[in-house]
Amino acid sequence: MDMGSKEDGANIVEALIACYEAYKYMEERDKRENKRRREWVRPLLRRKSKNVFNNLLKEMCLEDSHAFQEFHRMSRENFTELLRLVSPRIKRQDTKLRESISPAQRLSLTLRYLATGESRRSLEFQYRISHSLISSIIPEVCDALYATLKETYLKLPTSSSEWQEVASTFSTAWNFPNCLGALDGKRFLAIKSSNSGSEYYDYKSHHSVIMLALVDAEYKFLYVDVGAQGRASDATMWEKCNLRKYLEEKKLEVPGDASLPNSDLQSPYVIVGDDWFPLKTYLMKPYPGKNLTADRRIFNYRLSRARRVSENAFGILAAKFRVFQQPINSKPEFVNKIIFAAVVLHNFLRANCKAPLPSEIMGREDTENGIIIPARLQEVGGFERLQAVGRGHANEAKTVRNNFKNYFMTNGKVAWQERMALLH
């Protein structure tokens, strides 16, 4: 009896040990499975077929092209062409654990973010993609968009004839001859990220990234410089800008001095800017002060009229991509990628879409009736103007400005300029 009891007891112990080991194995397996589910297979996100891309967007493609354009801020045709161009850079391989997200869905997600500035959580529920994965998809696609489009849609003219084309359009459309572009800068507001310190704080104690841009007469960006920290002074921003170096070192194939239309007066080709910039022989800015003579007021108006294309370009950018209408909630290095992607997309759409400009953000002008509807860029919540910096000016630059002023009062005069100048 006793021996049998001992053997039975040993068997029971062995059975209990085996059960315990089996239990621990199952518990560890469940932990691994639960962890995998939390990371990759959240029940809501597993139902991929019910996401906005597979349902609503397909309906838009078939039934409502206008809704598709509102959703992505571009037409189906432009979306298809953009997808063709960028797909090789954003396509990913399937893995054993999950099927990769298609290039079309990655592009749609990124365009929706740029169009609205929605949070990653909001996009997670729409596209059935985890917000952590969305946080990596958006900068990756923005990078790919910039790399794919920049060579075609964001480049400075490379020859004298190309610069003359730009100048001809400015003269025809904005009555400012020998003009190579309008220069402007803006601070893009961003939400402060952890461990960023005060590097990106600007003079208004906002967290921001600075962008400097040269814009042609048709609201396309010719050159952008993005990424300067908000605490950088405005004077430092211009001094470190490559565009300034290229112009001063004569590396841009800018044509030499040329006669102003209907005149024997020779003038260099110039870009136009506001009070923030220094006066140079290649960069015109307004006459300072309030109690100006009539001829100086007229010059300031004519310059402002040409320079306003840069204000309008920023306004169109913010109206098209509403991520810029509030501080961008992203890391500083990702903010740069978002800005670059939006700029090349802006130029891509300007080149491929002949639709009229959005009148609600443009500064429109009726030169026959003397009516101005000013641009509303100052209402955009995600931008700040750059701070004007006082500087001394070389006599040669002042001579160039005076020559333009005198030309606008004589051979270059337009019938409505006195009336319009009084409104400024």
WOFENRA-V991500 format. One record per backbone hydrogen bond with DSSP energy under -1.0 kcal/mol. CO is the residue of the C=O (numbers start at 1). NH is the residue of the N-H. E is the energy in kcal/mol with one decimal. If there is no record, write none. Layout:
co: {CO	CO}
nh: {NH	NH}
e: {E	E}
//
This chain:
co: {1	2	3	4	5	6	7	8	9	10	11	12	13	14	15	16	17	18	19	20	21	22	23	24	25	26	27	28	29	30	31	32	33	34	35	36	42	46	47	48	51	52	55	56	57	58	59	60	64	65	66	67	68	69	75	76	77	78	79	80	81	82	83	86	87	98	102	103	104	105	106	107	108	109	110	111	112	113	114	115	119	120	121	122	123	124	126	130	131	133	134	136	137	138	139	140	141	142	143	144	145	146	149	150	159	160	161	162	163	164	165	166	167	168	169	170	178	181	182	184	186	187	188	189	193	196	198	199	200	202	206	207	208	209	210	211	212	213	214	214	215	216	220	223	225	228	229	233	234	235	236	241	242	243	244	245	246	258	260	265	267	270	271	272	274	282	283	284	290	293	294	295	296	297	298	299	300	301	302	303	304	306	307	308	309	310	311	312	313	314	315	316	317	321	322	328	328	331	332	333	334	335	336	337	338	339	340	341	342	343	344	345	346	347	348	349	358	364	366	366	371	373	376	377	382	384	394	395	396	397	398	399	400	401	402	403	404	407	407	410	414	416	417	418	420	421}
nh: {5	6	7	8	9	10	11	12	13	14	15	16	17	18	19	20	21	22	23	24	25	26	27	28	29	30	31	32	33	34	35	36	37	38	39	40	46	48	50	51	55	57	59	60	61	62	63	64	68	69	70	71	72	73	79	80	81	82	83	84	85	86	87	89	91	95	106	107	108	109	110	111	112	113	114	115	116	117	323	322	123	124	125	126	127	128	52	134	135	137	138	140	141	142	143	144	145	146	147	148	149	150	153	154	163	164	165	166	167	168	169	170	171	172	173	174	270	272	215	213	211	384	209	328	196	199	201	231	208	205	202	190	230	188	227	186	225	184	222	223	182	219	216	214	212	210	232	237	238	239	240	245	246	247	248	249	251	267	263	260	258	180	284	183	277	271	280	273	292	297	298	299	300	301	302	303	304	305	306	307	308	309	310	312	313	314	315	316	317	318	319	320	321	324	325	191	330	335	336	337	338	339	340	341	342	343	344	345	346	347	348	349	350	351	352	353	361	373	370	371	366	364	379	380	189	187	398	399	400	401	402	403	404	405	406	407	408	410	412	413	417	420	421	422	423	424}
e: {-2.2	-2.2	-2.4	-2.6	-2.6	-2.3	-2.4	-2.3	-2.3	-2.6	-2.4	-2.6	-2.8	-2.6	-2.5	-2.8	-2.8	-2.3	-2.8	-2.9	-2.5	-2.4	-2.7	-2.7	-2.4	-2.7	-2.3	-2.4	-2.7	-3.2	-2.6	-2.5	-2.7	-2.8	-2.2	-3.1	-1.6	-2.1	-1.7	-1.8	-1.0	-2.4	-2.0	-2.4	-2.4	-1.7	-3.0	-1.8	-1.7	-2.0	-2.3	-2.2	-2.0	-2.2	-2.5	-2.6	-2.2	-2.7	-2.6	-2.0	-1.9	-2.4	-2.1	-1.4	-1.5	-2.5	-2.2	-2.7	-2.5	-2.5	-2.1	-2.6	-2.3	-2.0	-2.5	-2.5	-1.5	-3.1	-1.9	-1.0	-2.0	-2.1	-1.5	-1.3	-2.9	-1.5	-3.2	-2.3	-1.9	-2.2	-2.3	-1.4	-2.7	-2.5	-2.4	-2.1	-2.8	-2.2	-2.5	-2.2	-2.4	-2.2	-3.2	-1.7	-1.9	-2.1	-1.6	-1.8	-2.5	-2.5	-1.9	-2.0	-2.4	-2.2	-3.0	-2.4	-3.0	-2.3	-2.6	-3.1	-2.9	-1.2	-2.1	-2.4	-1.2	-1.3	-1.4	-1.5	-3.0	-2.1	-2.6	-2.9	-1.4	-3.4	-1.4	-2.6	-2.6	-2.3	-3.3	-1.4	-2.7	-1.5	-2.7	-2.5	-2.4	-2.3	-2.0	-1.9	-1.7	-2.2	-2.1	-1.4	-2.9	-2.4	-2.7	-2.3	-2.6	-2.1	-1.3	-2.4	-2.6	-3.4	-2.7	-3.3	-1.7	-2.3	-2.6	-2.6	-2.0	-2.2	-2.3	-2.1	-2.6	-2.2	-2.7	-2.7	-2.6	-2.6	-1.4	-2.9	-1.8	-1.1	-1.7	-2.7	-2.2	-2.0	-2.1	-3.0	-2.3	-2.2	-2.0	-2.5	-2.6	-1.7	-1.7	-2.7	-1.3	-2.3	-1.8	-1.1	-2.3	-2.3	-2.5	-2.3	-2.3	-2.2	-2.2	-2.2	-2.5	-2.2	-2.5	-2.6	-2.3	-2.2	-1.5	-1.3	-1.6	-2.7	-1.4	-1.6	-2.9	-1.5	-2.0	-2.0	-2.3	-2.5	-1.8	-2.0	-1.8	-2.1	-2.6	-2.3	-1.9	-2.3	-2.7	-2.2	-2.3	-1.1	-2.7	-1.7	-1.5	-2.2	-2.7	-1.4	-1.3	-1.4}
//
